Amino acid sequence: AGPFAPRAGRPVMLVLSGTWTGSVKVVRSLDGGTTKTGLTAGGAPWGLFTGNACEPVWDESEAAATLYLDVTLTSGSLTYRMGQ
């Protein structure tokens, strides 16, 4: 899902809800979505979810960056929202 073009200097909020199993990973691109890279913090995976959430996931500093959700559902129904 995406792209979402965040404004620099403001946290990006992610809301995941529903009854679902699987995973949701926030990924970032600098080339319009051709190449997507998973987020990390201190070298460890960041922005990876296996349940409902409502939290800030990223604070972008590059104007060309876009964010996407890489969703893998094994069952159920997921509702998502990414915003600032």
N, C-alpha and C positions, 0 to 999 in steps of 0.2 A: 504494500500500500504506500502511496506517496506520489509525488514528492511533497515534502513540507519544507518550505524555505524559512528558517528561523531568523528573527531579527537579532542582530548582535547585541550581546550584553544583557540578555534577558533569559531566564531559565525556561526550558521547554518542558511542559507538563505532559505526562502520558496517563491516560485513564483507560484501564482494561476492565471490562465487566462481562458477566454472563456466566453460563454453566458450560465450561469447556475443559478439555485436556489438550496438551500440546505445548508449543513454545512460541514466544514472540521475542524477536531480537531487533533492537534499534540499530540501523546501519546508516552510514554516512557516505556521501559522494561529493566529489569536487568537479565531476565532469558530466553533470546532467543525468546521472544514474547509470552510465555505462559501467563504471567500476564502483562497487559498493564494499565498504570495509566496516566490520563490526567495531563497536566502540570498546575502548579499554580504559582502565584507570589503574595506574601503577603497574601496567603490564598484564593485569588480570581482566577477564571479560567483564564488560559493564553493559547495562541495558538489556539484560536477558531475563525474561519472565516466564514462569510456568503457572502463574495464578493471577487473580485479579489484583489490580494495583491502581494507585492514584498518587503520583509522586513526580518530582522533577527528575529528568533523565539526562539533561545535557545543557550546557551553556556554550553557545557557538560564538566564535570570534572571526570567522572568515565569511565574507559576503557571498562568495560563490558556493558555499556548502548547502546541500540539501540533505534532509533526513528521510528515511523510509522505514517501514516496518516489514520485517521478514517473518511471516506468520506460517507456522506449520500446525494445523489442527488435526488431531487424531479422532476427536469426537466433540459434539456439542456445538454451541453457538457463541461467538465472541463479538462483543461490541467494543470499539476502540475510538479514542479521540486524542489527537496530539495538538497542542496549542500553546499560546503564551499569554 
